Each structure stands twice: as C-alpha cells, then as structure tokens.
Amino acid sequence: MAYDQPPLTRKERADNVRKRNYFTRYGDRTRAVMEAVLNQYSNQGLEAIESPDALKIYPFTQIGTPVEIIKAFGGRNQFQAALRDLENQIYRAA
C-alpha cells in the first residue's frame, strides 16, 4: 500500500498488469490462459484462481482440458510459477 493513496481495486490492479504488456512473453494459448486468470482475479479475487478446480470452469474449458493447459506451460511446476509471477505482477507497485 502506497502512502497517502487509496488501495486499488482488483479491476485497477488487473488493468495495470495489462498496461505493462505483461502477456507478450507468452504464446497464443498460454496468453489466453493468463488473460483468463487475470479476468477471474478481477471478477472474483485470488481465491477463484488458486482453487485446484479453477481450470475446470469456463472460460478455461474453452481453451483446453486442465492437463492440456498445464502441458502448454511445460508442466505443473512451470504453470504454478507462471501463476505466482502473475500474482506478483498484480500486487507490484505501479
């Protein structure tokens, strides 16, 4: 929290991540996943993306199965690292 600044809303935090062109590091499929994760965060908070069943709901089901999504990142460890990095980006000072 910055001094003398009101806390940012989830939508404002998500918009800040988008403004930094964070998703350019990903390919098409992984970018779609990360954008969906950011949208889920914006709408529902971190709990929505930290749930083990998060990849089993829309919009992720339109991208692929949970196994296909995780493989697109190179495996479970890489997928979890990408989520942690996105979380760091969300809470990074502007």
N, C-alpha and C positions, 0 to 999 in steps of 0.2 A: 504494500500500500504506500503510495507516494504521500508525502507530507502536504497537508492542506488541499488534497484532491479527493473528490468523492470516489468511492470504489466503482470500478467498471462493471457493467452488466455482462452477462455471458455473451450476448449478441455483440457488444462492443469489443470484447476480447477476441471473439471469432473474426470479426471484421478486421481487427488489427493484424491477425495472422494472415488473412487473405491479402491485405495491403503490402505485406512484406514479401509477397510472391514465394511463400514457403513451399508450395506444392510443385514448383518447377523441378525439383530434384527427383520426382517420381515419374514413372511411366504412366501410360494411359489408365491401365487397370488399377494400379496401386494409388494413383492420384484420385480416381473415383472413390476408392475405399476411404482414403484420408479425408476427402471433402465430405463424404457421408458421415464420418466420425465427427468431424467438426460441426456439421449441422446437428447431429444428435446432441452434442455437448451444448450447442447454442440453445436448443429447444428444451432439453431435459436435464442438463448438468452432467458432471463426470460419472455419476452412478450409472447412467444409461450406457456409457461406453466401456465401463470397467466390468460389466456383467459378463460372465462366460457365455451367456446365451445371446449376447448383443448381435453376433453375426448371423443369427437365425431369423432375424426380423427384417422387414422392409426398411430401408432400401438395399440392404446388403444382399438379400435374396435375389435381387435383380442383377447383381454383379457376379455372383457365383456362390457355391456352397462354402461353408466355413473352411473346409480343407483346401479348396481351390484358392480362396482368398489368402490364407496363410502361406500356401506354396508360392503365390505371386510375390510375396515379400522375401522368399528364400527360406522360410521355415518359421516355427513358433518363436524362437529367440529374436529373430530379426523383426517379426511383426510386433512383438512386445516392445522391442527397442524403439520402433517407429512410433508406437503409441506414447511411450514415455517422452520421446523427443517432442511430439506434438503437444503433450501436456506442458512441457517446459516452455514451448513457444506461446501457448495460451496465457501462461502466467508471467511471461517475460515483460519487463517494463518497456513501455513504448518508446 
